[in-house]
Amino acid sequence: MTNSKITDVFTDDIQTQIETIAEVVTASKYVVGMTGAGMSVESGIPPFRGAGGLWTKYGTPRMDDYSRFKKDPSGWWKRRINEEIDEHIIELRDALVNAKPHQGHHALAHLEAMGCVHSVITQNIDALDEKAGITNLIEIHGNRTKLRCIDCGNRVALGNFVPLYTPEPCVECKGIVKFDTVMFGEPIPDDVMKNARSEINKADCILAIGTSATVRPASGLIWIAKSNGAKIIEINPVKTKLTPICEVSLRSTAGEALPLLAKSLSK
Ligand SMILES: [Zn+2]
């Protein structure tokens, strides 16, 4: 068998599974997309874990970021502005600055606009879902282009990944302001967690895309949906802990599979 023959077989197989996924989505009343690091990798953003991950390369960072920030917020911001930061943060930040949504992000936005996907819960902080036009979006680990008050939760757009000045105190309550991104040791903000749980409780189908399903609380949400009776569809180039509980588990990337799914559902 030649290589091209193998590719044909593989492509046929993907198309068949895409049709099956389209049938499950069509039969569902409320579909929630859940996206993880695998989605962003295709936009050139390195993951933290696994082969090529930032922590694999530079070592696992300290897990007490949030308590260190709270002890000395102005010192933290000063170091950030002066670029006195870990190498893995510089590599991530530079990747974020250059990243653009890929065709998988655009297809997911299209699926939402068509009413096939009702909301997206993302673990990614890169704002690419928002840029692609996804509107009912829950960024469970925050959005790196925003700032958030740790006292009242008010968010403002930074509009950039690179802060040039220490942010002013919160306009609402004069509280301490940090990146919206959730730090190690920081709880997921209440409003975000409440929205995520509410979406999960409405869902009868979860589209789990590029998530290894190992990072809480996002991984826990998928299991809650499953125990509520939701069907789980996985799109991931590799097997994950979710694979055994999936209705369909497609070995593919978001950039390949989601445009095919959108095309299939547009028929
Ligand atoms: Zn505030």
py3Dmol code that shows the C-alpha trace and the ligand (Angstrom):
import py3Dmol

protein = """\
ATOM      1  CA  MET A   1       0.000   0.000   0.000  1.00  0.00           C
ATOM      2  CA  THR A   2       1.355   3.440  -0.917  1.00  0.00           C
ATOM      3  CA  ASN A   3       1.421   6.346   1.487  1.00  0.00           C
ATOM      4  CA  SER A   4      -1.285   8.198  -0.438  1.00  0.00           C
ATOM      5  CA  LYS A   5      -3.572   5.185  -0.093  1.00  0.00           C
ATOM      6  CA  ILE A   6      -3.105   5.228   3.666  1.00  0.00           C
ATOM      7  CA  THR A   7      -3.974   8.936   3.716  1.00  0.00           C
ATOM      8  CA  ASP A   8      -7.160   8.244   1.730  1.00  0.00           C
ATOM      9  CA  VAL A   9      -8.280   5.584   4.171  1.00  0.00           C
ATOM     10  CA  PHE A  10      -7.533   7.899   7.096  1.00  0.00           C
ATOM     11  CA  THR A  11      -9.476  10.773   5.490  1.00  0.00           C
ATOM     12  CA  ASP A  12     -12.482   8.554   4.765  1.00  0.00           C
ATOM     13  CA  ASP A  13     -12.462   7.407   8.350  1.00  0.00           C
ATOM     14  CA  ILE A  14     -12.451  10.997   9.650  1.00  0.00           C
ATOM     15  CA  GLN A  15     -15.336  11.939   7.353  1.00  0.00           C
ATOM     16  CA  THR A  16     -17.408   8.977   8.572  1.00  0.00           C
ATOM     17  CA  GLN A  17     -16.802   9.952  12.193  1.00  0.00           C
ATOM     18  CA  ILE A  18     -17.585  13.606  11.417  1.00  0.00           C
ATOM     19  CA  GLU A  19     -20.982  12.483  10.072  1.00  0.00           C
ATOM     20  CA  THR A  20     -21.585  10.536  13.301  1.00  0.00           C
ATOM     21  CA  ILE A  21     -20.624  13.570  15.388  1.00  0.00           C
ATOM     22  CA  ALA A  22     -22.953  15.735  13.260  1.00  0.00           C
ATOM     23  CA  GLU A  23     -25.816  13.314  13.972  1.00  0.00           C
ATOM     24  CA  VAL A  24     -25.194  13.464  17.744  1.00  0.00           C
ATOM     25  CA  VAL A  25     -24.992  17.271  17.657  1.00  0.00           C
ATOM     26  CA  THR A  26     -28.196  17.529  15.588  1.00  0.00           C
ATOM     27  CA  ALA A  27     -30.047  15.239  18.018  1.00  0.00           C
ATOM     28  CA  SER A  28     -28.882  17.285  21.030  1.00  0.00           C
ATOM     29  CA  LYS A  29     -30.738  20.242  22.513  1.00  0.00           C
ATOM     30  CA  TYR A  30     -27.828  22.038  24.196  1.00  0.00           C
ATOM     31  CA  VAL A  31     -24.256  21.548  23.051  1.00  0.00           C
ATOM     32  CA  VAL A  32     -21.385  22.988  25.077  1.00  0.00           C
ATOM     33  CA  GLY A  33     -17.887  23.156  23.603  1.00  0.00           C
ATOM     34  CA  MET A  34     -14.976  22.704  25.991  1.00  0.00           C
ATOM     35  CA  THR A  35     -11.578  23.673  24.656  1.00  0.00           C
ATOM     36  CA  GLY A  36      -8.132  23.067  26.110  1.00  0.00           C
ATOM     37  CA  ALA A  37      -4.487  23.704  25.343  1.00  0.00           C
ATOM     38  CA  GLY A  38      -4.585  21.536  22.197  1.00  0.00           C
ATOM     39  CA  MET A  39      -6.783  24.153  20.534  1.00  0.00           C
ATOM     40  CA  SER A  40      -4.202  26.893  21.129  1.00  0.00           C
ATOM     41  CA  VAL A  41      -1.215  24.781  20.082  1.00  0.00           C
ATOM     42  CA  GLU A  42      -2.437  25.067  16.498  1.00  0.00           C
ATOM     43  CA  SER A  43      -2.137  28.856  16.832  1.00  0.00           C
ATOM     44  CA  GLY A  44       1.483  28.488  17.924  1.00  0.00           C
ATOM     45  CA  ILE A  45       0.901  28.773  21.669  1.00  0.00           C
ATOM     46  CA  PRO A  46       2.946  26.185  23.538  1.00  0.00           C
ATOM     47  CA  PRO A  47       1.115  24.056  26.126  1.00  0.00           C
ATOM     48  CA  PHE A  48       2.358  23.849  29.709  1.00  0.00           C
ATOM     49  CA  ARG A  49       2.360  20.080  30.019  1.00  0.00           C
ATOM     50  CA  GLY A  50       3.577  17.199  27.872  1.00  0.00           C
ATOM     51  CA  ALA A  51       6.119  17.050  25.052  1.00  0.00           C
ATOM     52  CA  GLY A  52       7.169  20.562  23.998  1.00  0.00           C
ATOM     53  CA  GLY A  53       5.330  22.017  27.016  1.00  0.00           C
ATOM     54  CA  LEU A  54       6.741  25.059  28.778  1.00  0.00           C
ATOM     55  CA  TRP A  55       7.049  23.290  32.130  1.00  0.00           C
ATOM     56  CA  THR A  56       8.652  20.260  30.500  1.00  0.00           C
ATOM     57  CA  LYS A  57      11.240  22.636  29.030  1.00  0.00           C
ATOM     58  CA  TYR A  58      11.781  25.071  31.906  1.00  0.00           C
ATOM     59  CA  GLY A  59      10.609  23.083  34.923  1.00  0.00           C
ATOM     60  CA  THR A  60       7.408  23.300  36.930  1.00  0.00           C
ATOM     61  CA  PRO A  61       6.960  26.819  38.320  1.00  0.00           C
ATOM     62  CA  ARG A  62       6.232  27.644  41.965  1.00  0.00           C
ATOM     63  CA  MET A  63       2.665  26.915  42.886  1.00  0.00           C
ATOM     64  CA  ASP A  64       2.224  29.890  45.234  1.00  0.00           C
ATOM     65  CA  ASP A  65       1.938  32.677  42.616  1.00  0.00           C
ATOM     66  CA  TYR A  66      -1.274  34.100  44.015  1.00  0.00           C
ATOM     67  CA  SER A  67      -0.149  34.383  47.629  1.00  0.00           C
ATOM     68  CA  ARG A  68       3.110  36.013  46.499  1.00  0.00           C
ATOM     69  CA  PHE A  69       1.134  38.482  44.366  1.00  0.00           C
ATOM     70  CA  LYS A  70      -1.190  39.380  47.247  1.00  0.00           C
ATOM     71  CA  LYS A  71       1.726  39.970  49.637  1.00  0.00           C
ATOM     72  CA  ASP A  72       3.245  42.594  47.331  1.00  0.00           C
ATOM     73  CA  PRO A  73       1.107  43.522  44.300  1.00  0.00           C
ATOM     74  CA  SER A  74       3.071  46.639  43.376  1.00  0.00           C
ATOM     75  CA  GLY A  75       6.376  44.726  43.566  1.00  0.00           C
ATOM     76  CA  TRP A  76       4.858  41.994  41.397  1.00  0.00           C
ATOM     77  CA  TRP A  77       3.748  44.512  38.762  1.00  0.00           C
ATOM     78  CA  LYS A  78       7.088  46.342  38.901  1.00  0.00           C
ATOM     79  CA  ARG A  79       8.953  43.087  38.171  1.00  0.00           C
ATOM     80  CA  ARG A  80       6.500  42.320  35.369  1.00  0.00           C
ATOM     81  CA  ILE A  81       6.924  45.748  33.744  1.00  0.00           C
ATOM     82  CA  ASN A  82      10.726  45.437  34.020  1.00  0.00           C
ATOM     83  CA  GLU A  83      10.587  41.940  32.475  1.00  0.00           C
ATOM     84  CA  GLU A  84      12.120  40.354  35.596  1.00  0.00           C
ATOM     85  CA  ILE A  85      10.126  37.225  34.909  1.00  0.00           C
ATOM     86  CA  ASP A  86      10.651  33.518  34.332  1.00  0.00           C
ATOM     87  CA  GLU A  87      11.749  32.354  30.886  1.00  0.00           C
ATOM     88  CA  HIS A  88       8.603  30.268  30.417  1.00  0.00           C
ATOM     89  CA  ILE A  89       6.443  33.372  30.929  1.00  0.00           C
ATOM     90  CA  ILE A  90       8.452  35.331  28.344  1.00  0.00           C
ATOM     91  CA  GLU A  91       8.105  32.492  25.800  1.00  0.00           C
ATOM     92  CA  LEU A  92       4.375  32.224  26.469  1.00  0.00           C
ATOM     93  CA  ARG A  93       3.846  35.990  26.324  1.00  0.00           C
ATOM     94  CA  ASP A  94       5.693  36.299  23.003  1.00  0.00           C
ATOM     95  CA  ALA A  95       3.619  33.453  21.546  1.00  0.00           C
ATOM     96  CA  LEU A  96       0.396  35.115  22.769  1.00  0.00           C
ATOM     97  CA  VAL A  97       1.335  38.441  21.164  1.00  0.00           C
ATOM     98  CA  ASN A  98       1.801  36.779  17.769  1.00  0.00           C
ATOM     99  CA  ALA A  99      -1.070  34.276  17.858  1.00  0.00           C
ATOM    100  CA  LYS A 100      -4.119  34.462  15.622  1.00  0.00           C
ATOM    101  CA  PRO A 101      -7.269  32.301  15.671  1.00  0.00           C
ATOM    102  CA  HIS A 102      -6.973  29.281  13.336  1.00  0.00           C
ATOM    103  CA  GLN A 103      -9.678  27.753  11.173  1.00  0.00           C
ATOM    104  CA  GLY A 104     -10.830  25.578  14.091  1.00  0.00           C
ATOM    105  CA  HIS A 105     -11.624  28.681  16.173  1.00  0.00           C
ATOM    106  CA  HIS A 106     -13.485  30.225  13.228  1.00  0.00           C
ATOM    107  CA  ALA A 107     -15.423  27.003  12.609  1.00  0.00           C
ATOM    108  CA  LEU A 108     -16.418  26.851  16.286  1.00  0.00           C
ATOM    109  CA  ALA A 109     -17.683  30.458  16.067  1.00  0.00           C
ATOM    110  CA  HIS A 110     -19.601  29.439  12.932  1.00  0.00           C
ATOM    111  CA  LEU A 111     -21.115  26.433  14.740  1.00  0.00           C
ATOM    112  CA  GLU A 112     -22.271  28.800  17.499  1.00  0.00           C
ATOM    113  CA  ALA A 113     -23.735  31.259  14.980  1.00  0.00           C
ATOM    114  CA  MET A 114     -25.620  28.353  13.336  1.00  0.00           C
ATOM    115  CA  GLY A 115     -27.102  27.387  16.715  1.00  0.00           C
ATOM    116  CA  CYS A 116     -25.312  24.012  16.733  1.00  0.00           C
ATOM    117  CA  VAL A 117     -23.096  24.942  19.711  1.00  0.00           C
ATOM    118  CA  HIS A 118     -24.666  26.992  22.511  1.00  0.00           C
ATOM    119  CA  SER A 119     -21.654  28.017  24.546  1.00  0.00           C
ATOM    120  CA  VAL A 120     -17.928  27.436  24.840  1.00  0.00           C
ATOM    121  CA  ILE A 121     -16.014  26.912  28.078  1.00  0.00           C
ATOM    122  CA  THR A 122     -12.316  27.384  27.432  1.00  0.00           C
ATOM    123  CA  GLN A 123      -9.291  26.704  29.600  1.00  0.00           C
ATOM    124  CA  ASN A 124      -7.234  28.944  27.326  1.00  0.00           C
ATOM    125  CA  ILE A 125      -6.247  32.467  28.307  1.00  0.00           C
ATOM    126  CA  ASP A 126      -5.250  33.669  24.841  1.00  0.00           C
ATOM    127  CA  ALA A 127      -8.458  35.516  23.859  1.00  0.00           C
ATOM    128  CA  LEU A 128      -8.471  33.687  20.497  1.00  0.00           C
ATOM    129  CA  ASP A 129     -12.024  32.344  20.956  1.00  0.00           C
ATOM    130  CA  GLU A 130     -13.199  35.905  21.550  1.00  0.00           C
ATOM    131  CA  LYS A 131     -11.240  37.144  18.512  1.00  0.00           C
ATOM    132  CA  ALA A 132     -12.822  34.428  16.374  1.00  0.00           C
ATOM    133  CA  GLY A 133     -16.250  35.771  17.361  1.00  0.00           C
ATOM    134  CA  ILE A 134     -17.492  33.205  19.890  1.00  0.00           C
ATOM    135  CA  THR A 135     -20.001  35.150  21.998  1.00  0.00           C
ATOM    136  CA  ASN A 136     -21.304  32.855  24.760  1.00  0.00           C
ATOM    137  CA  LEU A 137     -17.812  32.258  26.065  1.00  0.00           C
ATOM    138  CA  ILE A 138     -16.655  31.283  29.533  1.00  0.00           C
ATOM    139  CA  GLU A 139     -12.921  31.680  30.037  1.00  0.00           C
ATOM    140  CA  ILE A 140     -12.444  29.501  33.075  1.00  0.00           C
ATOM    141  CA  HIS A 141      -8.790  30.447  33.597  1.00  0.00           C
ATOM    142  CA  GLY A 142      -9.338  34.090  32.661  1.00  0.00           C
ATOM    143  CA  ASN A 143      -8.322  36.198  29.675  1.00  0.00           C
ATOM    144  CA  ARG A 144      -4.785  37.518  29.490  1.00  0.00           C
ATOM    145  CA  THR A 145      -5.863  40.710  27.666  1.00  0.00           C
ATOM    146  CA  LYS A 146      -7.987  41.790  30.641  1.00  0.00           C
ATOM    147  CA  LEU A 147      -7.358  43.006  34.172  1.00  0.00           C
ATOM    148  CA  ARG A 148      -9.522  41.993  37.137  1.00  0.00           C
ATOM    149  CA  CYS A 149     -10.032  43.453  40.605  1.00  0.00           C
ATOM    150  CA  ILE A 150      -9.416  40.778  43.235  1.00  0.00           C
ATOM    151  CA  ASP A 151     -11.885  42.464  45.602  1.00  0.00           C
ATOM    152  CA  CYS A 152     -15.022  43.143  43.518  1.00  0.00           C
ATOM    153  CA  GLY A 153     -14.215  41.130  40.370  1.00  0.00           C
ATOM    154  CA  ASN A 154     -14.596  44.129  38.024  1.00  0.00           C
ATOM    155  CA  ARG A 155     -12.814  43.504  34.713  1.00  0.00           C
ATOM    156  CA  VAL A 156     -11.329  46.021  32.314  1.00  0.00           C
ATOM    157  CA  ALA A 157      -9.684  45.485  28.942  1.00  0.00           C
ATOM    158  CA  LEU A 158      -5.918  45.794  28.896  1.00  0.00           C
ATOM    159  CA  GLY A 159      -6.143  45.232  25.162  1.00  0.00           C
ATOM    160  CA  ASN A 160      -2.636  43.845  25.076  1.00  0.00           C
ATOM    161  CA  PHE A 161      -0.518  41.040  26.469  1.00  0.00           C
ATOM    162  CA  VAL A 162       2.279  43.405  27.467  1.00  0.00           C
ATOM    163  CA  PRO A 163       1.475  45.846  30.298  1.00  0.00           C
ATOM    164  CA  LEU A 164       3.573  49.012  30.157  1.00  0.00           C
ATOM    165  CA  TYR A 165       2.532  50.535  33.482  1.00  0.00           C
ATOM    166  CA  THR A 166       1.393  49.249  36.858  1.00  0.00           C
ATOM    167  CA  PRO A 167      -2.418  49.309  36.666  1.00  0.00           C
ATOM    168  CA  GLU A 168      -4.377  51.856  38.692  1.00  0.00           C
ATOM    169  CA  PRO A 169      -6.511  50.531  41.582  1.00  0.00           C
ATOM    170  CA  CYS A 170     -10.012  49.306  40.648  1.00  0.00           C
ATOM    171  CA  VAL A 171     -12.283  52.115  39.392  1.00  0.00           C
ATOM    172  CA  GLU A 172     -15.245  50.544  41.223  1.00  0.00           C
ATOM    173  CA  CYS A 173     -13.802  49.841  44.679  1.00  0.00           C
ATOM    174  CA  LYS A 174     -10.128  50.933  44.677  1.00  0.00           C
ATOM    175  CA  GLY A 175      -9.221  47.251  45.114  1.00  0.00           C
ATOM    176  CA  ILE A 176      -6.046  45.525  43.934  1.00  0.00           C
ATOM    177  CA  VAL A 177      -5.921  44.773  40.203  1.00  0.00           C
ATOM    178  CA  LYS A 178      -4.217  41.754  38.584  1.00  0.00           C
ATOM    179  CA  PHE A 179      -4.307  40.007  35.232  1.00  0.00           C
ATOM    180  CA  ASP A 180      -7.655  38.274  34.747  1.00  0.00           C
ATOM    181  CA  THR A 181      -5.635  35.078  34.224  1.00  0.00           C
ATOM    182  CA  VAL A 182      -6.083  32.717  37.168  1.00  0.00           C
ATOM    183  CA  MET A 183      -2.774  32.234  39.017  1.00  0.00           C
ATOM    184  CA  PHE A 184      -1.571  29.163  40.847  1.00  0.00           C
ATOM    185  CA  GLY A 185      -3.287  29.045  44.217  1.00  0.00           C
ATOM    186  CA  GLU A 186      -6.023  31.447  43.116  1.00  0.00           C
ATOM    187  CA  PRO A 187      -9.618  30.245  43.152  1.00  0.00           C
ATOM    188  CA  ILE A 188     -11.598  30.401  39.892  1.00  0.00           C
ATOM    189  CA  PRO A 189     -13.686  33.613  40.207  1.00  0.00           C
ATOM    190  CA  ASP A 190     -17.205  32.899  41.527  1.00  0.00           C
ATOM    191  CA  ASP A 191     -19.035  34.442  38.558  1.00  0.00           C
ATOM    192  CA  VAL A 192     -17.056  32.315  36.095  1.00  0.00           C
ATOM    193  CA  MET A 193     -17.545  29.080  38.025  1.00  0.00           C
ATOM    194  CA  LYS A 194     -21.269  29.773  38.416  1.00  0.00           C
ATOM    195  CA  ASN A 195     -21.674  30.359  34.665  1.00  0.00           C
ATOM    196  CA  ALA A 196     -19.658  27.252  33.808  1.00  0.00           C
ATOM    197  CA  ARG A 197     -21.728  25.048  36.140  1.00  0.00           C
ATOM    198  CA  SER A 198     -24.947  26.509  34.757  1.00  0.00           C
ATOM    199  CA  GLU A 199     -23.882  25.715  31.161  1.00  0.00           C
ATOM    200  CA  ILE A 200     -22.812  22.198  32.149  1.00  0.00           C
ATOM    201  CA  ASN A 201     -26.168  21.560  33.818  1.00  0.00           C
ATOM    202  CA  LYS A 202     -27.994  22.615  30.630  1.00  0.00           C
ATOM    203  CA  ALA A 203     -25.784  20.481  28.369  1.00  0.00           C
ATOM    204  CA  ASP A 204     -26.909  17.215  26.851  1.00  0.00           C
ATOM    205  CA  CYS A 205     -23.793  17.083  24.654  1.00  0.00           C
ATOM    206  CA  ILE A 206     -20.207  18.156  25.312  1.00  0.00           C
ATOM    207  CA  LEU A 207     -17.754  18.754  22.496  1.00  0.00           C
ATOM    208  CA  ALA A 208     -14.384  18.294  24.213  1.00  0.00           C
ATOM    209  CA  ILE A 209     -11.741  19.765  21.928  1.00  0.00           C
ATOM    210  CA  GLY A 210      -7.996  19.576  22.515  1.00  0.00           C
ATOM    211  CA  THR A 211      -8.341  19.058  26.233  1.00  0.00           C
ATOM    212  CA  SER A 212      -6.393  16.425  28.107  1.00  0.00           C
ATOM    213  CA  ALA A 213      -9.145  16.479  30.736  1.00  0.00           C
ATOM    214  CA  THR A 214      -6.609  16.369  33.552  1.00  0.00           C
ATOM    215  CA  VAL A 215      -6.780  19.953  34.855  1.00  0.00           C
ATOM    216  CA  ARG A 216      -9.420  20.757  37.423  1.00  0.00           C
ATOM    217  CA  PRO A 217     -11.994  22.242  37.522  1.00  0.00           C
ATOM    218  CA  ALA A 218     -12.576  21.938  33.762  1.00  0.00           C
ATOM    219  CA  SER A 219     -12.001  18.177  33.770  1.00  0.00           C
ATOM    220  CA  GLY A 220     -14.455  17.804  36.660  1.00  0.00           C
ATOM    221  CA  LEU A 221     -17.120  19.706  34.689  1.00  0.00           C
ATOM    222  CA  ILE A 222     -16.981  17.149  31.878  1.00  0.00           C
ATOM    223  CA  TRP A 223     -17.492  14.328  34.373  1.00  0.00           C
ATOM    224  CA  ILE A 224     -20.445  16.184  35.903  1.00  0.00           C
ATOM    225  CA  ALA A 225     -21.993  16.517  32.438  1.00  0.00           C
ATOM    226  CA  LYS A 226     -21.443  12.804  31.854  1.00  0.00           C
ATOM    227  CA  SER A 227     -23.122  11.896  35.134  1.00  0.00           C
ATOM    228  CA  ASN A 228     -26.029  14.186  34.134  1.00  0.00           C
ATOM    229  CA  GLY A 229     -26.450  12.002  31.049  1.00  0.00           C
ATOM    230  CA  ALA A 230     -24.750  14.260  28.475  1.00  0.00           C
ATOM    231  CA  LYS A 231     -23.087  12.648  25.490  1.00  0.00           C
ATOM    232  CA  ILE A 232     -19.370  13.364  25.269  1.00  0.00           C
ATOM    233  CA  ILE A 233     -17.658  13.865  21.915  1.00  0.00           C
ATOM    234  CA  GLU A 234     -13.899  14.170  21.855  1.00  0.00           C
ATOM    235  CA  ILE A 235     -11.730  15.763  19.189  1.00  0.00           C
ATOM    236  CA  ASN A 236      -8.096  15.212  20.061  1.00  0.00           C
ATOM    237  CA  PRO A 237      -5.045  13.904  18.182  1.00  0.00           C
ATOM    238  CA  VAL A 238      -4.286  11.624  21.140  1.00  0.00           C
ATOM    239  CA  LYS A 239      -6.275   9.449  23.522  1.00  0.00           C
ATOM    240  CA  THR A 240      -7.145  11.028  26.871  1.00  0.00           C
ATOM    241  CA  LYS A 241      -8.761  10.021  30.147  1.00  0.00           C
ATOM    242  CA  LEU A 242     -12.060  11.009  28.537  1.00  0.00           C
ATOM    243  CA  THR A 243     -11.761   8.623  25.601  1.00  0.00           C
ATOM    244  CA  PRO A 244     -13.406   5.620  27.331  1.00  0.00           C
ATOM    245  CA  ILE A 245     -16.549   7.643  28.207  1.00  0.00           C
ATOM    246  CA  CYS A 246     -17.016   9.226  24.768  1.00  0.00           C
ATOM    247  CA  GLU A 247     -19.831   8.650  22.316  1.00  0.00           C
ATOM    248  CA  VAL A 248     -17.327   9.438  19.573  1.00  0.00           C
ATOM    249  CA  SER A 249     -13.602  10.033  20.019  1.00  0.00           C
ATOM    250  CA  LEU A 250     -12.046  11.449  16.876  1.00  0.00           C
ATOM    251  CA  ARG A 251      -8.253  11.366  16.496  1.00  0.00           C
ATOM    252  CA  SER A 252      -7.898  14.729  14.811  1.00  0.00           C
ATOM    253  CA  THR A 253      -7.002  18.350  15.439  1.00  0.00           C
ATOM    254  CA  ALA A 254      -9.529  21.139  15.907  1.00  0.00           C
ATOM    255  CA  GLY A 255      -8.195  22.876  12.800  1.00  0.00           C
ATOM    256  CA  GLU A 256      -8.975  19.825  10.698  1.00  0.00           C
ATOM    257  CA  ALA A 257     -12.140  18.479  12.327  1.00  0.00           C
ATOM    258  CA  LEU A 258     -14.183  21.567  13.198  1.00  0.00           C
ATOM    259  CA  PRO A 259     -14.348  23.011   9.650  1.00  0.00           C
ATOM    260  CA  LEU A 260     -15.464  19.551   8.432  1.00  0.00           C
ATOM    261  CA  LEU A 261     -18.112  19.422  11.167  1.00  0.00           C
ATOM    262  CA  ALA A 262     -19.353  22.927  10.338  1.00  0.00           C
ATOM    263  CA  LYS A 263     -19.543  21.952   6.663  1.00  0.00           C
ATOM    264  CA  SER A 264     -21.433  18.770   7.470  1.00  0.00           C
ATOM    265  CA  LEU A 265     -23.937  20.633   9.682  1.00  0.00           C
ATOM    266  CA  SER A 266     -24.420  23.397   7.079  1.00  0.00           C
ATOM    267  CA  LYS A 267     -25.895  20.911   4.593  1.00  0.00           C
TER     268      LYS A 267
END
"""
ligand_1 = """\
1
ZN
Zn -12.990 46.376 42.564
"""
view = py3Dmol.view(width=600, height=400)
view.addModel(protein, "pdb")
view.setStyle({"model": 0}, {"cartoon": {"style": "trace"}})
view.addModel(ligand_1, "xyz")
view.setStyle({"model": 1}, {"stick": {}})
view.zoomTo()
view.show()
